[in-house]
Amino acid sequence: MFALSLKSQPPIDCLPKASPPLVTHHLLLLCPSSTMIRTLLTISLHLLIISLLFGQSPVSALMDGSPPRPPPPAFFAFGDSILDTGNNNNLTTLIKCNFPPYGTDFMGGNKPTGRFSNGKVPSDILAELTGVKEYLPPYMDPNLKMEDLLTGVSFASGGTGYDPLTSKITSVISLSDQLNLFKDYTRRVAAAVGRKQAVAILRGSIYIVMAGSNDIANNYYAVPIRRATHDIEAYTDLLVNNATSFYQGLYHLGARRIGVFSAPPIGCVPSQRTIDGGVLRVCSDKQNAMALLFNRKLSDKIDDLNRQLRGSRIMYINVYSPMNDLIKNYSNYVSAILDGSLARSPPPAIFAFGDSILDTGNNNNITTVMRCNFLPYGRDFMGGNKPTGRFCNGKVPSDFLAELTGVKEYLPPYLDPNLKTKDLLTGVSFASGGTGYDPLTSNIASVISLSEQLNLFKDYMRKIEAAVGRMQAKTIVRESIYIVMAVSNDISNNYYFLPIRRVTHNVNSYTDLLINNATNFYKGLYQLGARRIGVFSALPIGCVPNGRTLDGGRQRECSDKQNAMALLFNRKLSNKIDALNKQLHGSRIMYINAYSPAYDIIKNYSNYGFKDANKGCCGTGKIEVSALCNPLSQALSCKNVTSHVFWDSFHPSERTYEILSKEIMGKYISKL
């Protein structure tokens, strides 16, 4: 990933020590360490690549008795410097790094190979993670042997982009030229092993693509040519159109399993902070906003391509969110590397308790109006139009966290009548939309209270003990991860909507009641064997569209009184959890601050690529939720839910949940 400047001085530690200063064109590089690259890939991309490889979670494959599948026959990389392993060494270009201090930690140290890093780059690490080989050689290496070709190479070229002008500016290998090199590769392999075997290699292999950074930083914002003819909207359309043509080109040459990396937060690399970050060297908001706009369009286009290209498995890989978190919260990752927490194996199972944020369909099987097993709910779930009882257009945090922890892709509801033992063994959701820490809250909505959820968990334990034995059942329960989220309904639908609790409790005493009930619930989980428990804070419930409608006035502001109550509850909850960890031997109960990141998304929605945080997508977006968000609402519903922070008037969209889940995974769940 390069950032080209015509004026700035290069960072001294990214140039050879004896190199004279360049006067006209200076290359300002993002030089991520190989350790940080490995960290990022391990925690954020491994599951996605494995899913691309296997078509399912590795854990699921084990549970259903499927034999382990072999590695792909080969691994190929296309794009820019993030994936270039040395192709630019053989070009006439300034965009090279085959000199020290590059490679200072590669293969024992001081081996500059043309990789834009101190060590390995993602091409190498992902080739290794998929079991193909330890290093991915560059196709332009004159010493390449046939055995190297047969297991894959990198065609990537540092400085290139989806816009052909980008590669012309830097005199590197364009993506169309990379496709031509791949055609040459296919001819060489067919000549060596025969056409039939060559086709099998191409179809079974994994392909990764990363570009876009140089288009944004080195072309659009550093050179005036494209800005004179294209605004940001038009230029990102140009990039996505060119990207689409490239993926189609790969497909027509035989590729089927293609992982496409999103643009990273290019505005946060050191060079762009220098150029556009002012005295404080802050991230460049305009470049990050453009990256997010490009990513949203790219993700939508990939969905279209998978429908159009028969047999294709093209996967959008969101590297923006984990990399942004790594940059913003770098100290968390250093700690995780040092204490080894990133290397921990997945938990045996994951369990969810609480309300609609974590309910994956339990309310389908009870008599309540708090349901959503009808359209337009689920309109983007598993390919589209699959209402499952999730209060969202797609996945909910239970699913995302099950996937991010390496357990499985979706967390089924415990009350699903079709649940199999293999589903039980890797975890379920006991959550019920509409419930809360106050028993009155669940009574009002006729849903499953938290005490009843505990009873269901006891029933679960009896079932798995019968299936795998007492000792194994105890191990599963003890080693698994538990997530709990409630309280939104207590504040919004009980205390402020109905007068019953307000007659007997002020805000302070009611939050005490909630904390006492919450404490009893966590203790109940602990006594049943749970040890690793993640407890979500209250969200900024006053900022959901429904709250704005009822209490936000004509300007639809957030409800300050509801948010203030949520913050008071959160402060008491955090203190109580600290006390519980001292009291309950061997417990690891973690307070998860979901309020702050959710509030930041709502207040600064455009930074995340959203266009609306005031209304939901369903219907008018102001009042529709559950039964009011129904098939009749579809005519009024938004066309592009990815531009909305909220799905209905009470629940975030799948995209919002994904952003929050990844942040929560990196900061909290990975440390349980």
C-alpha positions as CSV (number, residue, x, y, z in Angstrom):
1,M,0.0,0.0,0.0
2,F,1.7,3.2,-1.2
3,A,1.1,6.8,-0.7
4,L,2.9,9.0,-3.2
5,S,3.7,12.6,-2.5
6,L,5.4,15.2,-4.6
7,K,6.4,17.4,-1.7
8,S,6.8,15.4,1.5
9,Q,10.1,14.0,2.9
10,P,10.2,10.2,3.1
11,P,10.3,8.6,6.6
12,I,13.9,7.8,7.1
13,D,13.4,4.3,8.4
14,C,11.7,3.3,5.2
15,L,14.7,4.1,3.0
16,P,18.1,2.6,2.8
17,K,20.5,4.1,5.3
18,A,22.9,5.2,2.6
19,S,20.2,6.4,0.2
20,P,20.4,10.0,-0.9
21,P,17.2,12.0,-0.4
22,L,14.9,11.9,-3.4
23,V,14.0,15.5,-4.5
24,T,11.1,15.1,-6.8
25,H,9.0,12.0,-6.1
26,H,9.1,10.7,-2.5
27,L,7.5,7.4,-1.6
28,L,5.7,7.4,1.8
29,L,5.0,3.9,2.8
30,L,2.8,2.1,5.2
31,C,5.3,-0.4,6.5
32,P,3.3,-2.7,8.8
33,S,5.4,-5.2,10.8
34,S,5.1,-8.9,9.9
35,T,4.0,-9.5,13.5
36,M,1.2,-7.0,13.2
37,I,0.2,-8.4,9.8
38,R,0.1,-11.9,11.2
39,T,-2.0,-10.6,14.2
40,L,-4.5,-8.9,11.9
41,L,-4.8,-11.8,9.6
42,T,-5.1,-14.4,12.4
43,I,-7.9,-12.6,14.2
44,S,-9.8,-11.1,11.3
45,L,-9.2,-13.1,8.1
46,H,-8.4,-16.7,9.0
47,L,-12.1,-17.6,9.4
48,L,-13.0,-15.9,6.1
49,I,-10.4,-17.6,4.1
50,I,-11.2,-21.0,5.8
51,S,-14.9,-20.4,4.9
52,L,-13.8,-19.6,1.3
53,L,-11.8,-22.8,1.4
54,F,-14.3,-25.2,3.0
55,G,-17.6,-23.5,2.4
56,Q,-18.4,-23.9,6.1
57,S,-16.9,-23.5,9.6
58,P,-14.1,-26.0,10.3
59,V,-15.8,-26.7,13.6
60,S,-19.1,-27.5,11.8
61,A,-17.2,-29.9,9.5
62,L,-15.9,-31.7,12.5
63,M,-19.2,-31.8,14.2
64,D,-21.2,-33.3,11.3
65,G,-18.5,-35.9,10.7
66,S,-17.1,-34.5,7.5
67,P,-13.5,-35.6,6.9
68,P,-10.9,-32.9,6.9
69,R,-10.6,-31.4,3.5
70,P,-7.1,-31.1,1.9
71,P,-5.5,-27.7,1.3
72,P,-6.2,-26.0,-2.1
73,P,-3.8,-27.1,-4.8
74,A,-2.5,-23.5,-5.2
75,F,-2.7,-20.0,-3.9
76,F,-2.6,-16.8,-6.1
77,A,-2.4,-13.1,-5.2
78,F,-3.2,-10.1,-7.3
79,G,-3.1,-6.4,-6.5
80,D,-0.8,-4.0,-4.9
81,S,2.2,-3.8,-2.4
82,I,0.3,-5.6,0.4
83,L,0.4,-8.8,-1.7
84,D,3.5,-8.1,-3.9
85,T,6.3,-10.5,-2.9
86,G,8.9,-9.1,-5.3
87,N,7.5,-8.6,-8.8
88,N,8.6,-5.0,-8.9
89,N,12.2,-6.0,-8.5
90,N,12.2,-6.7,-12.2
91,L,10.6,-3.5,-13.4
92,T,11.9,0.0,-14.2
93,T,10.1,1.8,-11.4
94,L,10.8,3.7,-8.3
95,I,8.3,1.6,-6.4
96,K,10.8,-1.0,-5.2
97,C,12.0,-2.3,-1.9
98,N,14.7,-4.9,-2.6
99,F,17.2,-3.2,-0.3
100,P,17.7,-2.9,3.5
101,P,16.1,-2.2,5.9
102,Y,13.2,-4.0,4.1
103,G,13.4,-7.7,5.0
104,T,15.2,-7.0,8.2
105,D,13.2,-9.9,9.8
106,F,12.7,-12.1,6.8
107,M,13.9,-15.7,7.0
108,G,16.3,-15.1,9.8
109,G,17.0,-11.4,9.1
110,N,18.4,-8.9,6.6
111,K,16.9,-10.5,3.5
112,P,15.3,-7.8,1.3
113,T,13.2,-9.6,-1.3
114,G,11.0,-6.9,-2.7
115,R,8.3,-7.4,0.0
116,F,7.1,-4.1,1.4
117,S,7.6,-5.1,5.0
118,N,10.2,-6.1,7.6
119,G,9.2,-9.7,7.0
120,K,6.4,-11.7,5.5
121,V,3.4,-10.1,3.8
122,P,-0.2,-11.3,3.7
123,S,0.4,-13.4,0.6
124,D,2.9,-15.5,2.5
125,I,0.9,-15.7,5.7
126,L,-2.3,-16.7,4.0
127,A,-0.6,-19.3,1.8
128,E,0.8,-20.7,5.0
129,L,-2.5,-20.6,6.9
130,T,-4.3,-22.5,4.1
131,G,-1.6,-25.2,4.2
132,V,-0.2,-24.6,0.7
133,K,3.4,-23.4,1.4
134,E,5.3,-21.1,3.7
135,Y,6.2,-18.3,1.1
136,L,4.4,-17.2,-2.0
137,P,7.0,-16.4,-4.7
138,P,6.6,-13.6,-7.2
139,Y,5.7,-14.7,-10.7
140,M,8.4,-12.5,-12.2
141,D,11.2,-14.2,-10.3
142,P,13.6,-15.4,-13.0
143,N,14.6,-18.4,-10.8
144,L,11.1,-19.7,-10.4
145,K,10.9,-23.5,-10.8
146,M,7.9,-25.5,-12.1
147,E,7.2,-26.9,-8.6
148,D,6.8,-23.3,-7.4
149,L,4.4,-22.5,-10.2
150,L,2.2,-25.5,-9.5
151,T,1.4,-24.4,-5.9
152,G,0.8,-20.7,-6.7
153,V,2.5,-17.4,-7.1
154,S,1.9,-13.7,-6.6
155,F,1.2,-11.5,-9.6
156,A,0.7,-8.4,-7.4
157,S,2.7,-5.2,-8.1
158,G,3.3,-2.5,-5.5
159,G,1.8,0.9,-6.6
160,T,-1.0,-0.5,-8.8
161,G,-4.7,0.0,-8.5
162,Y,-8.1,-0.6,-10.1
163,D,-7.7,2.6,-12.1
164,P,-5.3,2.0,-15.0
165,L,-4.0,5.5,-14.5
166,T,-2.7,4.6,-11.1
167,S,-0.3,2.0,-12.4
168,K,0.8,4.4,-15.2
169,I,1.7,7.1,-12.7
170,T,4.0,4.6,-10.9
171,S,5.2,2.5,-13.9
172,V,4.1,-0.8,-12.4
173,I,2.1,-3.8,-13.5
174,S,-1.6,-2.9,-14.0
175,L,-4.3,-5.3,-13.1
176,S,-5.0,-6.0,-16.8
177,D,-1.3,-6.8,-17.2
178,Q,-1.5,-9.1,-14.1
179,L,-4.4,-11.0,-15.9
180,N,-2.2,-11.3,-18.9
181,L,0.6,-12.7,-16.8
182,F,-1.9,-15.2,-15.3
183,K,-2.9,-16.3,-18.9
184,D,0.8,-16.9,-19.5
185,Y,0.9,-18.9,-16.2
186,T,-2.0,-21.1,-17.3
187,R,-0.2,-21.9,-20.6
188,R,3.0,-22.9,-18.8
189,V,1.1,-25.1,-16.3
190,A,-1.0,-26.8,-19.0
191,A,2.3,-27.5,-20.9
192,A,3.8,-29.1,-17.8
193,V,0.9,-31.2,-16.4
194,G,-1.7,-31.3,-19.2
195,R,-4.8,-29.4,-19.8
196,K,-7.1,-31.4,-17.6
197,Q,-4.8,-31.2,-14.5
198,A,-4.2,-27.5,-15.2
199,V,-8.0,-26.8,-15.2
200,A,-8.3,-28.7,-11.9
201,I,-5.6,-26.6,-10.3
202,L,-7.2,-23.4,-11.4
203,R,-10.7,-24.4,-10.2
204,G,-9.6,-25.7,-6.9
205,S,-7.2,-22.9,-5.9
206,I,-7.8,-19.8,-3.8
207,Y,-7.3,-16.3,-5.3
208,I,-6.9,-13.1,-3.2
209,V,-7.1,-9.6,-4.6
210,M,-6.3,-6.3,-2.9
211,A,-6.2,-2.9,-4.5
212,G,-7.8,0.5,-4.1
213,S,-5.4,2.2,-1.7
214,N,-3.2,3.7,-4.3
215,D,-6.2,4.8,-6.4
216,I,-7.4,6.9,-3.4
217,A,-4.1,8.2,-1.9
218,N,-1.7,8.4,-4.8
219,N,-4.0,9.1,-7.7
220,Y,-7.2,10.8,-6.7
221,Y,-5.9,12.9,-3.8
222,A,-2.2,13.4,-4.9
223,V,-2.6,14.1,-8.6
224,P,-5.3,16.4,-10.0
225,I,-6.2,14.5,-13.2
226,R,-9.1,12.4,-11.9
227,R,-10.4,15.1,-9.6
228,A,-10.9,17.3,-12.6
229,T,-13.3,14.9,-14.3
230,H,-14.8,12.8,-11.4
231,D,-16.3,13.6,-8.0
232,I,-15.9,11.0,-5.3
233,E,-19.1,9.3,-6.1
234,A,-18.2,8.9,-9.8
235,Y,-14.6,7.9,-9.1
236,T,-15.6,5.1,-6.7
237,D,-18.0,3.9,-9.4
238,L,-15.1,3.9,-11.9
239,L,-13.1,1.8,-9.4
240,V,-15.8,-0.7,-8.7
241,N,-16.6,-1.1,-12.4
242,N,-12.9,-1.8,-13.2
243,A,-12.7,-4.1,-10.2
244,T,-15.8,-6.0,-11.4
245,S,-14.2,-6.5,-14.9
246,F,-11.1,-7.9,-13.2
247,Y,-13.0,-10.4,-11.1
248,Q,-14.9,-11.5,-14.2
249,G,-11.6,-11.9,-16.1
250,L,-10.3,-14.2,-13.3
251,Y,-13.6,-16.1,-13.4
252,H,-13.4,-16.6,-17.2
253,L,-9.8,-17.9,-16.8
254,G,-11.1,-20.6,-14.4
255,A,-10.9,-19.0,-11.0
256,R,-13.9,-19.8,-8.7
257,R,-12.8,-19.2,-5.1
258,I,-11.8,-15.5,-4.9
259,G,-11.3,-13.5,-1.7
260,V,-11.5,-9.7,-2.4
261,F,-10.0,-7.4,0.3
262,S,-11.8,-4.2,1.1
263,A,-9.9,-0.9,1.1
264,P,-8.1,-0.3,4.4
265,P,-8.3,2.9,6.4
266,I,-5.8,4.5,4.1
267,G,-6.3,7.9,5.7
268,C,-4.6,6.6,8.9
269,V,-1.3,5.5,7.4
270,P,1.7,7.6,8.6
271,S,2.2,9.3,5.2
272,Q,-1.4,10.5,5.0
273,R,-1.3,11.8,8.5
274,T,1.8,13.7,7.5
275,I,0.2,15.2,4.4
276,D,-3.4,15.7,5.6
277,G,-3.4,15.3,9.3
278,G,-2.2,18.7,10.5
279,V,0.0,19.3,13.5
280,L,-1.7,16.6,15.5
281,R,-1.2,14.0,12.7
282,V,-4.8,12.8,12.9
283,C,-6.2,10.4,10.3
284,S,-7.4,11.9,7.0
285,D,-11.2,11.7,7.3
286,K,-11.7,12.4,3.6
287,Q,-9.6,9.5,2.5
288,N,-11.2,7.1,5.0
289,A,-14.7,8.3,4.0
290,M,-13.8,7.5,0.3
291,A,-12.5,4.1,1.3
292,L,-15.7,3.3,3.1
293,L,-17.8,4.5,0.2
294,F,-15.8,2.3,-2.1
295,N,-16.1,-0.7,0.3
296,R,-19.9,-0.4,0.5
297,K,-20.2,-0.4,-3.3
298,L,-17.7,-3.2,-3.6
299,S,-19.6,-5.4,-1.2
300,D,-22.9,-4.9,-3.0
301,K,-21.2,-5.6,-6.4
302,I,-19.7,-8.8,-5.1
303,D,-23.1,-10.0,-3.9
304,D,-24.4,-9.3,-7.5
305,L,-21.5,-11.2,-9.1
306,N,-22.1,-14.3,-7.0
307,R,-25.6,-14.4,-8.4
308,Q,-24.4,-13.9,-11.9
309,L,-21.3,-16.1,-12.2
310,R,-22.4,-19.7,-11.9
311,G,-20.3,-21.7,-9.5
312,S,-18.4,-18.7,-8.2
313,R,-17.5,-18.2,-4.5
314,I,-16.4,-14.6,-4.4
315,M,-16.0,-13.3,-0.9
316,Y,-15.8,-9.7,0.3
317,I,-13.2,-9.5,3.1
318,N,-13.6,-6.5,5.3
319,V,-10.1,-5.5,6.4
320,Y,-11.1,-1.9,7.1
321,S,-12.7,-2.6,10.5
322,P,-10.1,-4.8,12.1
323,M,-7.2,-2.7,10.7
324,N,-8.9,0.5,12.0
325,D,-9.3,-1.1,15.4
326,L,-5.7,-2.2,15.4
327,I,-4.6,1.4,14.6
328,K,-6.9,3.0,17.1
329,N,-6.4,0.5,19.9
330,Y,-2.9,-0.7,19.1
331,S,-1.9,-1.2,22.7
332,N,-4.7,-3.8,23.1
333,Y,-3.1,-5.9,20.4
334,V,0.4,-5.6,21.8
335,S,-0.9,-6.9,25.1
336,A,-2.7,-9.8,23.3
337,I,0.5,-10.8,21.5
338,L,2.6,-10.7,24.6
339,D,0.1,-12.7,26.7
340,G,-0.6,-15.2,23.9
341,S,-4.3,-14.6,23.9
342,L,-4.5,-14.3,20.1
343,A,-3.2,-17.9,19.8
344,R,-5.9,-19.4,21.9
345,S,-8.0,-22.1,20.3
346,P,-11.8,-21.5,19.7
347,P,-14.0,-22.2,22.7
348,P,-16.0,-25.5,22.5
349,A,-19.3,-23.5,22.3
350,I,-20.9,-20.1,22.6
351,F,-24.1,-19.3,24.4
352,A,-26.3,-16.1,24.3
353,F,-28.8,-14.9,26.9
354,G,-30.9,-11.8,27.0
355,D,-33.1,-9.8,24.6
356,S,-33.7,-9.2,20.9
357,I,-30.1,-8.2,20.2
358,L,-29.1,-11.8,20.8
359,D,-32.3,-13.7,20.0
360,T,-31.9,-15.8,16.9
361,G,-35.5,-17.1,16.8
362,N,-36.7,-18.4,20.2
363,N,-39.8,-16.1,20.2
364,N,-41.0,-18.0,17.1
365,N,-42.0,-20.8,19.4
366,I,-43.9,-18.9,22.1
367,T,-47.2,-17.0,22.2
368,T,-46.2,-13.4,22.0
369,V,-46.6,-10.4,19.7
370,M,-42.8,-9.9,20.0
371,R,-42.0,-11.8,16.9
372,C,-40.3,-11.2,13.6
373,N,-40.4,-14.5,11.7
374,F,-41.9,-12.7,8.6
375,L,-40.7,-10.4,5.9
376,P,-39.1,-7.9,5.6
377,Y,-37.1,-9.3,8.5
378,G,-34.3,-11.5,7.2
379,R,-34.4,-9.9,3.8
380,D,-30.6,-10.1,3.6
381,F,-30.1,-13.3,5.6
382,M,-28.3,-16.3,3.9
383,G,-28.8,-15.0,0.4
384,G,-32.0,-13.0,1.1
385,N,-35.6,-13.2,2.2
386,K,-35.2,-15.7,5.0
387,P,-37.0,-14.4,8.1
388,T,-35.8,-16.6,11.0
389,G,-36.9,-14.7,14.0
390,R,-33.8,-12.5,14.1
391,F,-34.8,-8.9,14.8
392,C,-32.7,-7.6,11.9
393,N,-32.3,-7.7,8.1
394,G,-29.6,-10.3,8.5
395,K,-27.2,-11.6,11.2
396,V,-27.3,-10.4,14.8
397,P,-24.4,-10.2,17.3
398,S,-24.9,-13.8,18.5
399,D,-24.1,-15.0,14.9
400,F,-21.2,-12.6,14.4
401,L,-19.5,-13.5,17.7
402,A,-20.0,-17.2,17.1
403,E,-18.3,-16.8,13.8
404,L,-15.5,-14.5,15.1
405,T,-14.7,-16.9,17.9
406,G,-14.3,-19.7,15.4
407,V,-17.2,-21.8,16.7
408,K,-19.7,-21.7,13.8
409,E,-21.3,-19.3,11.4
410,Y,-24.8,-19.0,12.9
411,L,-26.0,-19.5,16.5
412,P,-29.3,-21.4,16.5
413,P,-32.1,-20.7,18.9
414,Y,-32.5,-23.3,21.6
415,L,-36.3,-23.6,21.0
416,D,-35.8,-24.5,17.4
417,P,-37.7,-27.9,17.1
418,N,-35.2,-29.0,14.4
419,L,-32.1,-28.6,16.6
420,K,-29.7,-31.5,16.3
421,T,-27.2,-32.7,19.0
422,K,-24.3,-31.4,16.9
423,D,-25.9,-27.9,17.1
424,L,-26.3,-28.2,20.8
425,L,-22.7,-29.2,21.4
426,T,-21.3,-25.9,19.9
427,G,-23.8,-23.6,21.5
428,V,-27.2,-22.0,21.1
429,S,-29.0,-18.8,22.0
430,F,-31.5,-18.7,24.9
431,A,-32.2,-15.0,24.3
432,S,-35.8,-13.8,23.9
433,G,-36.7,-10.5,22.3
434,G,-38.5,-8.1,24.7
435,T,-37.1,-9.5,27.9
436,G,-35.0,-7.6,30.6
437,Y,-33.4,-7.9,34.0
438,D,-36.8,-6.8,35.6
439,P,-39.2,-9.8,35.6
440,L,-42.0,-7.3,34.9
441,T,-40.5,-6.5,31.6
442,S,-40.8,-10.0,30.3
443,N,-44.3,-10.4,31.8
444,I,-45.5,-7.3,29.9
445,A,-44.2,-8.7,26.6
446,S,-45.1,-12.4,27.3
447,V,-41.6,-13.5,26.5
448,I,-38.9,-15.7,28.2
449,S,-37.6,-14.1,31.3
450,L,-33.9,-14.4,32.3
451,S,-34.8,-16.9,35.1
452,E,-36.6,-19.0,32.6
453,Q,-33.6,-18.8,30.3
454,L,-31.5,-20.2,33.1
455,N,-34.0,-23.1,33.4
456,L,-33.7,-23.7,29.7
457,F,-29.9,-23.8,30.2
458,K,-30.3,-26.5,32.9
459,D,-32.4,-28.5,30.4
460,Y,-29.7,-28.0,27.8
461,M,-27.1,-29.4,30.3
462,R,-29.2,-32.5,30.8
463,K,-29.4,-33.1,27.1
464,I,-25.7,-32.8,26.4
465,E,-24.8,-34.9,29.4
466,A,-26.9,-37.6,28.0
467,A,-25.2,-37.2,24.6
468,V,-21.5,-37.0,25.6
469,G,-21.3,-38.0,29.2
470,R,-21.0,-36.0,32.4
471,M,-17.3,-35.3,32.3
472,Q,-17.3,-34.0,28.7
473,A,-20.5,-32.0,29.3
474,K,-18.8,-30.2,32.3
475,T,-15.8,-29.4,30.1
476,I,-18.0,-27.8,27.4
477,V,-19.9,-25.8,30.0
478,R,-16.8,-24.6,31.8
479,E,-14.7,-23.7,28.7
480,S,-17.4,-22.1,26.6
481,I,-18.1,-18.4,26.2
482,Y,-21.3,-16.8,27.4
483,I,-22.7,-13.5,26.3
484,V,-25.5,-11.6,28.1
485,M,-27.4,-8.5,26.9
486,A,-30.5,-7.1,28.5
487,V,-31.8,-3.8,30.0
488,S,-32.9,-1.8,26.9
489,N,-36.4,-3.0,27.3
490,D,-36.3,-2.3,31.1
491,I,-35.5,1.3,30.4
492,S,-37.5,2.0,27.2
493,N,-40.5,-0.3,27.3
494,N,-41.0,-0.7,31.0
495,Y,-39.8,2.3,33.1
496,Y,-40.4,5.1,30.6
497,F,-43.4,3.7,28.7
498,L,-45.5,2.3,31.5
499,P,-46.2,4.0,34.9
500,I,-46.0,0.9,37.1
501,R,-42.3,1.1,38.1
502,R,-42.2,4.9,38.1
503,V,-44.8,4.9,40.9
504,T,-42.6,2.9,43.2
505,H,-39.0,3.6,42.0
506,N,-37.0,6.6,41.0
507,V,-34.2,6.2,38.5
508,N,-31.6,5.5,41.1
509,S,-33.6,2.8,42.9
510,Y,-34.8,1.2,39.7
511,T,-31.3,0.9,38.4
512,D,-30.4,-0.7,41.7
513,L,-33.2,-3.2,41.2
514,L,-31.9,-4.0,37.7
515,I,-28.3,-4.5,39.0
516,N,-29.5,-6.8,41.8
517,N,-31.4,-8.9,39.4
518,A,-28.5,-8.9,36.9
519,T,-26.1,-10.0,39.6
520,N,-28.4,-13.0,40.6
521,F,-28.5,-14.0,36.9
522,Y,-24.7,-14.0,36.5
523,K,-24.3,-16.0,39.8
524,G,-26.9,-18.5,38.5
525,L,-24.8,-19.0,35.3
526,Y,-21.7,-19.4,37.5
527,Q,-23.3,-22.0,39.7
528,L,-24.3,-24.0,36.6
529,G,-20.6,-24.1,35.5
530,A,-20.1,-21.0,33.4
531,R,-16.8,-19.2,33.9
532,R,-16.2,-17.0,30.8
533,I,-19.0,-14.5,30.7
534,G,-19.2,-11.3,28.6
535,V,-21.8,-8.9,29.9
536,F,-22.9,-6.1,27.5
537,S,-23.6,-2.7,28.8
538,A,-26.8,-0.8,28.1
539,L,-26.8,0.8,24.6
540,P,-27.6,4.5,24.0
541,I,-31.3,3.5,23.9
542,G,-32.4,7.1,23.8
543,C,-31.0,7.4,20.3
544,V,-32.9,4.5,18.6
545,P,-35.5,5.9,16.1
546,N,-38.4,4.8,18.3
547,G,-37.0,6.8,21.2
548,R,-36.5,9.9,19.0
549,T,-40.1,9.6,17.8
550,L,-41.6,9.4,21.3
551,D,-39.3,11.7,23.2
552,G,-37.0,13.6,20.7
553,G,-39.3,16.5,19.8
554,R,-39.7,17.9,16.3
555,Q,-35.9,17.7,15.7
556,R,-35.9,14.0,16.6
557,E,-33.1,14.4,19.1
558,C,-31.9,11.5,21.3
559,S,-33.8,11.1,24.5
560,D,-31.4,12.5,27.1
561,K,-33.2,11.0,30.1
562,Q,-33.1,7.4,28.6
563,N,-29.4,7.7,27.8
564,A,-28.7,9.2,31.2
565,M,-30.4,6.2,32.8
566,A,-28.4,3.8,30.6
567,L,-25.2,5.4,31.7
568,L,-26.1,5.3,35.3
569,F,-26.9,1.6,35.0
570,N,-23.6,1.0,33.2
571,R,-21.6,2.6,35.9
572,K,-23.2,0.5,38.6
573,L,-22.9,-2.7,36.4
574,S,-19.2,-2.2,35.8
575,N,-18.6,-1.8,39.6
576,K,-20.7,-4.9,40.4
577,I,-18.8,-7.0,37.9
578,D,-15.5,-6.0,39.4
579,A,-16.9,-7.1,42.8
580,L,-18.2,-10.4,41.4
581,N,-14.8,-11.3,39.9
582,K,-13.3,-11.0,43.4
583,Q,-16.1,-13.1,45.0
584,L,-16.6,-16.0,42.4
585,H,-13.5,-18.1,42.4
586,G,-12.2,-18.8,38.9
587,S,-14.7,-16.6,37.2
588,R,-13.8,-14.3,34.3
589,I,-16.8,-12.0,34.0
590,M,-16.1,-9.1,31.6
591,Y,-18.0,-5.8,31.4
592,I,-18.3,-5.0,27.7
593,N,-18.8,-1.3,27.0
594,A,-21.1,-1.4,24.0
595,Y,-22.5,2.1,24.7
596,S,-19.5,4.1,23.5
597,P,-18.9,2.4,20.1
598,A,-22.7,2.3,19.4
599,Y,-23.0,6.0,20.3
600,D,-20.0,6.9,18.1
601,I,-21.6,5.1,15.1
602,I,-24.9,7.0,15.7
603,K,-23.3,10.4,16.1
604,N,-20.6,10.0,13.5
605,Y,-22.4,7.7,11.1
606,S,-20.9,9.2,7.9
607,N,-17.4,8.2,9.2
608,Y,-18.6,4.6,9.0
609,G,-20.1,5.0,5.5
610,F,-23.7,5.3,6.7
611,K,-26.1,7.9,5.4
612,D,-28.9,7.8,8.0
613,A,-28.8,7.3,11.8
614,N,-32.1,9.0,12.5
615,K,-34.6,6.5,11.1
616,G,-34.7,2.8,10.4
617,C,-34.9,1.2,7.0
618,C,-38.2,-0.6,7.6
619,G,-41.3,1.3,6.6
620,T,-41.1,5.0,7.6
621,G,-38.3,4.0,10.0
622,K,-39.8,6.0,12.8
623,I,-42.1,3.6,14.7
624,E,-42.1,0.2,12.9
625,V,-40.8,-2.7,14.9
626,S,-41.8,-6.3,15.3
627,A,-45.5,-6.7,14.1
628,L,-45.5,-3.1,12.7
629,C,-42.5,-4.0,10.5
630,N,-44.4,-6.4,8.3
631,P,-44.9,-7.2,4.6
632,L,-47.1,-4.2,4.2
633,S,-44.1,-2.0,5.2
634,Q,-41.9,-3.2,2.3
635,A,-43.2,-0.6,-0.1
636,L,-42.0,2.2,2.1
637,S,-38.8,0.5,3.2
638,C,-35.3,1.7,2.1
639,K,-33.7,0.0,-0.9
640,N,-30.2,0.0,0.5
641,V,-30.1,-1.0,4.2
642,T,-26.3,-0.8,4.3
643,S,-26.6,3.0,4.3
644,H,-28.8,2.8,7.5
645,V,-27.5,2.5,11.1
646,F,-30.9,1.0,12.1
647,W,-32.9,-1.7,10.5
648,D,-36.2,-1.0,12.2
649,S,-37.2,1.6,14.8
650,F,-35.5,-0.3,17.6
651,H,-32.8,-2.5,16.2
652,P,-29.5,-1.9,14.4
653,S,-28.9,-3.1,10.8
654,E,-26.7,-6.2,10.1
655,R,-23.9,-3.9,9.0
656,T,-24.0,-2.0,12.3
657,Y,-24.0,-5.2,14.2
658,E,-21.0,-6.4,12.2
659,I,-19.0,-3.3,13.0
660,L,-19.9,-3.5,16.7
661,S,-19.3,-7.2,16.9
662,K,-15.8,-7.0,15.5
663,E,-14.9,-4.2,17.8
664,I,-16.2,-6.1,20.8
665,M,-14.4,-9.3,19.7
666,G,-11.1,-7.5,19.4
667,K,-11.4,-5.6,22.7
668,Y,-13.2,-8.0,24.9
669,I,-14.3,-11.5,23.8
670,S,-10.8,-12.5,22.6
671,K,-9.6,-11.9,26.2
672,L,-12.2,-14.0,28.0
